[in-house]
């Protein structure tokens, strides 16, 4: 079997596996059984004459051959889908841009940029999806999103080691801050000394968000009073006086009433970057317009107090 005989179904399954990171997640998304997904991947590997995936205990990773197939498969699938839309008389979606974003970007940066873009370029449609950095990077590689807003922490390594390397542009870099109730003793000043964080009650995140709750440089075992995945829940717990939490500076404009956001003095700097990522190829004009809107929105956020 030559690779030119590979089925479109197998290519779609392969792209879904590459994006989801596991056969199980891909099967769930597609409504297939895991064994059906495995059979499609096996048929594609037989056609390629080489493994396309490394099977690991924590999921799958693309082999160099798999990276080549993914790049080509994404283009083929998108072109076929565009052809099907055209034949069906549906609107051309060239003015649609697909954006991925990390959780806290949705509280301020994302709506600010989309509002500005709608005002200046109303013909551009933006669809968005939230996800973790690994999920968004896989989606970029799979061609299911065009741009991604990523959060990056020191030492600011690339989000993956695949080739070609993603194009990364730093939109903003700012220090972390602490959200405290307005009635809390720490809210009386204009900054919080790092030593005053000792013994505080923390509202922590869960899973991958866990670090964004407790101050990263805290030199003691934290007293975690509450955990919450949702940012709004964490901030309303702060407003109600049930603890304090770490927040990115960009979230400051989105604070509910009853919360003060203050910088921390002393200790190592806790900087965080917001990155705009895309594949290393020229951006279509609608995608470039969205990228410009995100840069402008990030600059305004960066200049805010």
C-alpha positions as CSV (number, residue, x, y, z in Angstrom):
1,X,0.0,0.0,0.0
2,X,1.4,3.4,-1.0
3,X,0.9,6.5,1.0
4,X,-1.0,8.0,-1.9
5,X,-3.7,5.3,-1.2
6,X,-4.1,6.5,2.4
7,X,-7.7,7.3,3.3
8,X,-9.1,10.7,4.2
9,X,-10.7,9.1,7.3
10,X,-7.3,7.9,8.5
11,X,-5.8,11.4,7.9
12,X,-8.6,13.0,9.9
13,X,-8.1,10.5,12.7
14,X,-4.4,11.1,12.7
15,X,-4.9,14.8,13.0
16,X,-7.3,14.4,15.9
17,X,-4.8,12.1,17.7
18,X,-2.0,14.6,17.2
19,X,-4.1,17.4,18.6
20,X,-5.6,15.5,21.6
21,X,-2.4,13.8,22.6
22,X,-4.0,10.4,23.3
23,X,-5.8,7.8,21.4
24,X,-8.5,7.7,24.0
25,X,-9.2,11.5,23.8
26,X,-9.3,11.3,20.0
27,X,-11.7,8.4,20.1
28,X,-14.0,10.3,22.4
29,X,-13.9,13.5,20.3
30,X,-14.6,11.6,17.1
31,X,-17.2,9.2,18.6
32,X,-15.1,6.2,17.7
33,X,-13.9,3.3,19.8
34,X,-10.3,3.3,20.8
35,X,-9.7,0.2,18.7
36,X,-11.1,1.9,15.6
37,X,-8.7,4.8,16.1
38,X,-5.8,2.4,16.6
39,X,-6.7,0.6,13.3
40,X,-6.8,3.9,11.4
41,X,-3.4,4.9,12.7
42,X,-2.0,1.5,12.0
43,X,-3.2,1.6,8.4
44,X,-1.7,5.1,8.0
45,X,1.7,3.9,9.4
46,X,1.6,0.9,7.0
47,X,1.1,3.3,4.1
48,X,3.9,5.5,5.3
49,X,6.2,2.5,5.9
50,X,7.4,4.0,9.2
51,X,6.0,4.8,12.7
52,X,4.2,8.1,12.9
53,X,3.6,8.1,16.7
54,X,5.7,7.3,19.7
55,X,3.4,5.5,22.2
56,X,4.1,6.5,25.7
57,X,2.5,6.0,29.1
58,X,1.3,9.6,29.1
59,X,0.0,9.7,25.6
60,X,1.5,9.9,22.1
61,X,4.2,12.1,20.5
62,X,4.8,12.6,16.8
63,X,7.9,11.0,15.2
64,X,9.7,13.1,12.6
65,X,7.7,11.3,9.9
66,X,4.6,12.0,11.8
67,X,5.3,15.7,11.9
68,X,5.7,15.7,8.1
69,X,2.4,13.8,7.6
70,X,0.6,16.2,10.1
71,X,1.7,19.3,8.2
72,X,0.5,17.9,4.9
73,X,-2.6,16.3,6.3
74,X,-3.8,19.6,7.8
75,X,-3.4,21.3,4.4
76,X,-5.2,18.5,2.5
77,X,-8.1,18.3,5.0
78,X,-8.6,22.1,5.1
79,X,-8.6,22.3,1.3
80,X,-11.1,19.5,1.0
81,X,-13.4,21.0,3.6
82,X,-13.2,24.4,1.7
83,X,-14.1,22.6,-1.5
84,X,-17.1,20.9,0.1
85,X,-18.3,24.3,1.4
86,X,-17.9,25.9,-2.0
87,X,-19.8,23.0,-3.8
88,X,-22.6,23.3,-1.2
89,X,-22.9,27.0,-1.8
90,X,-21.8,27.9,1.7
91,X,-20.0,31.1,2.5
92,X,-16.2,31.1,2.0
93,X,-14.5,31.0,5.4
94,X,-11.3,32.6,4.4
95,X,-12.2,35.5,6.7
96,X,-12.6,33.2,9.7
97,X,-9.7,33.0,12.1
98,X,-9.4,30.3,14.8
99,X,-7.7,31.5,18.0
100,X,-6.7,29.5,21.1
101,X,-6.2,31.1,24.5
102,X,-5.2,30.3,28.0
103,X,-7.6,30.8,30.9
104,X,-6.8,34.2,32.2
105,X,-6.5,35.8,28.7
106,X,-10.3,35.4,28.4
107,X,-10.9,37.8,31.2
108,X,-9.4,41.0,29.6
109,X,-7.1,40.6,26.7
110,X,-9.3,38.5,24.5
111,X,-12.5,40.5,24.7
112,X,-10.6,43.8,24.4
113,X,-8.9,42.6,21.1
114,X,-12.1,41.1,19.7
115,X,-14.1,44.3,20.4
116,X,-11.5,46.4,18.6
117,X,-11.3,44.0,15.6
118,X,-15.1,44.0,15.3
119,X,-15.0,47.8,15.1
120,X,-12.3,48.0,12.5
121,X,-12.8,44.8,10.5
122,X,-16.3,43.6,11.0
123,X,-16.1,41.1,8.1
124,X,-13.5,39.0,10.0
125,X,-15.1,36.2,12.0
126,X,-13.1,34.9,15.0
127,X,-13.8,31.6,16.6
128,X,-12.0,30.8,19.9
129,X,-11.2,27.9,22.2
130,X,-9.7,27.8,25.7
131,X,-7.0,25.3,26.5
132,X,-3.7,24.5,28.3
133,X,-0.4,25.3,26.6
134,X,0.2,21.7,25.5
135,X,-3.3,21.4,24.1
136,X,-3.0,24.7,22.2
137,X,0.4,23.9,20.9
138,X,-0.8,20.5,19.6
139,X,-3.8,22.3,18.0
140,X,-1.4,24.7,16.2
141,X,0.6,21.8,14.9
142,X,-2.5,20.0,13.8
143,X,-3.8,23.0,11.9
144,X,-7.1,23.3,13.9
145,X,-6.3,26.8,15.2
146,X,-4.4,29.6,13.5
147,X,-3.1,31.6,16.4
148,X,-2.6,30.8,20.1
149,X,-2.2,33.0,23.2
150,X,0.2,31.2,25.5
151,X,1.3,31.9,29.1
152,X,5.0,31.4,29.8
153,X,7.0,31.3,33.0
154,X,10.8,31.5,33.7
155,X,13.1,30.2,32.2
156,X,10.8,30.9,29.2
157,X,11.6,27.8,27.3
158,X,9.9,27.1,23.9
159,X,6.5,25.4,24.4
160,X,7.7,22.3,22.5
161,X,10.8,20.9,20.8
162,X,9.2,19.9,17.5
163,X,10.4,21.3,14.2
164,X,9.8,23.6,12.6
165,X,9.9,25.8,15.7
166,X,6.8,27.9,16.3
167,X,7.0,31.6,15.8
168,X,6.6,33.2,19.3
169,X,6.1,36.9,19.9
170,X,6.1,38.3,23.4
171,X,3.0,40.5,23.8
172,X,3.6,41.5,27.4
173,X,5.8,40.6,30.4
174,X,4.8,41.6,33.8
175,X,5.2,40.5,37.4
176,X,2.6,38.5,39.3
177,X,0.5,40.2,41.9
178,X,-1.6,39.3,44.9
179,X,-5.4,39.7,45.1
180,X,-6.5,40.5,48.6
181,X,-9.9,41.5,50.2
182,X,-10.3,45.2,50.6
183,X,-10.8,44.7,54.3
184,X,-7.6,42.6,54.7
185,X,-4.6,44.2,56.6
186,X,-2.4,43.6,53.6
187,X,-4.7,45.9,51.5
188,X,-3.7,49.0,53.5
189,X,-0.5,49.7,51.6
190,X,0.5,50.1,47.9
191,X,2.6,46.9,47.9
192,X,3.0,43.7,50.0
193,X,6.3,42.7,51.5
194,X,7.1,39.0,50.7
195,X,7.6,38.3,54.4
196,X,4.0,39.3,55.0
197,X,2.8,36.4,52.9
198,X,3.8,34.0,55.6
199,X,0.9,32.4,57.4
200,X,-1.7,33.6,55.0
201,X,-4.8,31.6,53.9
202,X,-4.5,30.8,50.2
203,X,-7.1,30.2,47.5
204,X,-5.3,27.9,45.1
205,X,-6.0,26.6,41.6
206,X,-6.3,23.0,40.7
207,X,-4.5,20.8,38.2
208,X,-2.2,22.8,35.9
209,X,-3.6,26.0,37.4
210,X,-2.5,25.0,41.0
211,X,0.6,27.3,40.9
212,X,-1.5,30.2,40.0
213,X,-3.0,30.7,43.4
214,X,-0.2,30.2,45.9
215,X,2.7,32.7,45.5
216,X,5.4,30.7,43.6
217,X,8.3,32.0,45.7
218,X,6.7,31.2,49.1
219,X,9.3,29.6,51.3
220,X,6.9,27.7,53.6
221,X,4.3,25.1,53.2
222,X,1.2,27.1,52.3
223,X,-2.1,27.0,54.2
224,X,-4.6,26.3,51.4
225,X,-8.1,27.1,52.6
226,X,-9.9,26.6,49.2
227,X,-9.1,25.3,45.8
228,X,-11.0,26.3,42.6
229,X,-10.4,25.8,38.9
230,X,-12.4,28.8,37.8
231,X,-10.9,32.3,38.1
232,X,-14.2,33.9,38.9
233,X,-14.8,31.6,41.8
234,X,-11.3,32.3,43.2
235,X,-11.7,36.0,43.0
236,X,-15.2,36.1,44.6
237,X,-13.8,33.9,47.4
238,X,-11.2,36.6,47.8
239,X,-13.8,39.4,47.8
240,X,-15.8,37.5,50.5
241,X,-12.7,37.5,52.7
242,X,-11.9,33.8,52.6
243,X,-8.2,34.1,51.6
244,X,-5.8,35.6,49.1
245,X,-4.6,34.4,45.7
246,X,-1.9,35.1,43.1
247,X,-3.0,36.7,39.9
248,X,-1.4,37.8,36.6
249,X,-1.2,41.6,36.4
250,X,-3.4,41.6,33.2
251,X,-6.4,40.4,35.3
252,X,-6.4,43.6,37.4
253,X,-9.1,45.4,35.3
254,X,-11.4,42.3,35.7
255,X,-11.4,42.3,39.5
256,X,-14.8,42.1,41.2
257,X,-15.8,44.7,43.8
258,X,-14.1,44.2,47.2
259,X,-10.7,43.1,45.8
260,X,-7.4,44.9,45.7
261,X,-4.5,43.8,43.5
262,X,-1.0,44.7,44.8
263,X,2.6,44.0,43.7
264,X,5.0,42.0,46.0
265,X,8.3,43.5,47.2
266,X,11.3,41.4,48.0
267,X,12.3,37.9,46.9
268,X,12.9,36.7,43.3
269,X,11.0,38.5,40.5
270,X,8.0,36.4,39.4
271,X,7.6,37.5,35.8
272,X,5.1,36.0,33.4
273,X,4.9,36.5,29.6
274,X,1.9,36.4,27.3
275,X,3.0,34.9,23.9
276,X,1.4,34.9,20.6
277,X,2.2,31.7,18.7
278,X,1.7,30.5,15.2
279,X,3.3,28.2,12.6
280,X,6.3,29.6,10.7
281,X,4.5,30.6,7.6
282,X,3.1,33.9,6.3
283,X,-0.1,34.8,8.0
284,X,-3.2,35.4,5.8
285,X,-4.4,39.0,6.1
286,X,-7.4,38.2,8.4
287,X,-5.1,36.3,10.8
288,X,-2.5,39.1,10.7
289,X,-5.3,41.6,11.5
290,X,-6.3,39.6,14.6
291,X,-2.6,39.4,15.6
292,X,-2.3,43.2,15.4
293,X,-5.4,43.6,17.5
294,X,-4.0,41.3,20.2
295,X,-0.7,43.2,20.2
296,X,-2.5,46.5,20.6
297,X,-4.8,45.2,23.4
298,X,-1.7,43.7,25.2
299,X,0.1,47.0,25.0
300,X,-2.8,48.9,26.5
301,X,-3.0,46.3,29.3
302,X,0.7,46.5,29.8
303,X,0.5,50.3,30.2
304,X,-2.3,50.1,32.7
305,X,-1.3,50.7,36.4
